[in-house]
Amino acid sequence: AGTGTLKFGATNALAGNGIIATGGTVDLGGFSQSLAGFRTNDGVKVGTLTNSGASGTQSLTITGNWWGAYGGAIQDGATAKTGLIMAGANGRFSLAGANTFSGGLTIMGDGNADGGDARVTLAINSDAALGAVSNVITLNNGGTLFNSLSSTLGWGAGSSPALAAARSIVMGSGVGGVLRVYGSTTFSVDSTISG
């Protein structure tokens, strides 16, 4: 997609190994989608992921051995929520937009809880990247949340984000999840952690 709008009209309308690189709008249109990759063109901070469905929560699931950075805004639609699920055996993904989506964020690992680079990892540089404060962050089976993102979406640069006190983090199924701190930075977590 370029700078226009890509709106889905069916569940998993694209092949599961598809990758979307966009600076425009991606609209779930009330249908959950599974993709191998999702990123903004050249990692720039533009673009929107939304959901114009009638009701409920529909999610974008990113699977496989993917690498990518999305700097646009992820938001709910007027009447339906947007969710984000990251799953696979080896993936590194970055979020840097001022996101407001509230359909949940799940990071599903591969069963290893060492938090290494070869695990399913989401890098952030601010609490705002995680969506609405009401958004539940679930880390399953070694899924990792990492403070290793620069302001220009560079991986491994490190930042010192502070998560909102009202945010809920769930260490879910399998071996639970990992909160990984980059180098000598500070990852402040005043949130409720359960599981």
Salt bridges, closest charged atoms under 4 A:
ASP110 OD2 - ARG119 NH1 3.56
ASP114 OD1 - ARG119 NE 2.98
ASP117 OD2 - ARG92 NH1 3.60
ASP117 OD1 - ARG180 NH1 2.79
ASP127 OD1 - ARG167 NE 2.75
